[in-house]
């Protein structure tokens, strides 16, 4: 983890992030073996990916539309916003 993420965890995680993790866990628990879990919609772009979230699917709001993101182990310590672009790159 980088310094910003360490500071965030040291100061305490807000209840809304715990609620998101709980929803992701239940969606993974309620799926059949070998299938992808149902996506959980969220506006929390500033949520840091934690190890409990790995293996779940999250729909992150970019301000206009929802981006489907499958959370993998490489994403731990990064923000959800890094995987959901909020603008279109200029060509």
C-alpha positions as CSV (number, residue, x, y, z in Angstrom):
1,X,0.0,0.0,0.0
2,X,1.1,3.5,-0.7
3,X,1.2,6.3,2.0
4,X,-2.2,7.7,1.1
5,X,-4.0,4.3,1.4
6,X,-2.1,3.5,4.7
7,X,-3.2,6.8,6.2
8,X,-6.8,6.2,5.1
9,X,-6.9,2.8,6.9
10,X,-5.1,4.1,9.9
11,X,-7.7,6.9,10.4
12,X,-10.6,4.4,10.1
13,X,-12.8,3.1,7.3
14,X,-16.3,4.6,7.0
15,X,-19.4,2.5,7.4
16,X,-20.4,3.0,3.7
17,X,-17.3,1.1,2.5
18,X,-18.1,-1.8,4.9
19,X,-21.6,-1.9,3.5
20,X,-20.2,-2.2,-0.1
21,X,-17.8,-5.1,1.0
22,X,-20.7,-6.9,2.7
23,X,-22.8,-6.6,-0.5
24,X,-19.9,-7.9,-2.6
25,X,-19.4,-10.9,-0.3
26,X,-23.1,-11.8,-0.4
27,X,-23.2,-11.6,-4.2
28,X,-20.3,-14.0,-4.4
29,X,-21.8,-16.3,-1.8
30,X,-25.2,-16.5,-3.6
31,X,-23.6,-17.6,-7.0
32,X,-23.3,-21.2,-8.3
33,X,-19.9,-22.8,-8.5
34,X,-17.9,-21.7,-11.6
35,X,-20.2,-18.7,-12.5
36,X,-19.5,-15.0,-12.2
37,X,-21.2,-13.3,-9.3
38,X,-24.0,-10.7,-9.8
39,X,-22.6,-7.2,-10.2
40,X,-23.0,-4.7,-7.4
41,X,-23.6,-1.1,-8.4
42,X,-21.7,1.6,-6.6
43,X,-20.9,5.3,-6.7
44,X,-17.9,4.9,-4.3
45,X,-15.1,5.6,-6.8
46,X,-12.8,6.5,-3.9
47,X,-13.1,3.0,-2.3
48,X,-9.8,1.2,-1.9
49,X,-9.8,-2.4,-3.1
50,X,-9.4,-4.8,-0.2
51,X,-8.5,-8.5,-0.2
52,X,-12.1,-9.5,0.8
53,X,-13.4,-7.9,-2.5
54,X,-11.3,-10.1,-4.8
55,X,-13.3,-12.4,-7.1
56,X,-16.4,-10.2,-7.1
57,X,-17.9,-8.0,-9.9
58,X,-18.6,-4.3,-9.3
59,X,-20.4,-1.8,-11.5
60,X,-18.7,1.6,-10.9
61,X,-20.5,4.8,-11.9
62,X,-18.4,7.1,-14.1
63,X,-20.8,10.1,-14.0
64,X,-22.7,9.0,-17.1
65,X,-22.7,5.2,-17.3
66,X,-21.9,2.1,-15.3
67,X,-18.6,0.3,-16.0
68,X,-18.4,-3.4,-15.2
69,X,-15.2,-4.3,-13.3
70,X,-14.2,-7.7,-12.2
71,X,-12.0,-7.3,-9.1
72,X,-8.7,-9.3,-9.2
73,X,-5.8,-9.7,-6.8
74,X,-3.6,-7.2,-8.8
75,X,-6.0,-4.4,-7.9
76,X,-5.5,-4.6,-4.1
77,X,-4.5,-1.2,-2.7
78,X,-5.8,0.7,-5.7
79,X,-8.9,2.9,-5.9
80,X,-12.0,1.7,-7.8
81,X,-11.9,4.9,-9.9
82,X,-8.6,3.8,-11.5
83,X,-10.5,1.0,-13.3
84,X,-13.5,3.1,-14.5
85,X,-12.6,6.0,-16.8
86,X,-14.8,9.1,-16.2
87,X,-13.7,10.7,-19.5
88,X,-13.1,9.6,-23.1
89,X,-9.4,9.9,-24.2
90,X,-8.8,12.4,-27.0
91,X,-7.6,10.9,-30.2
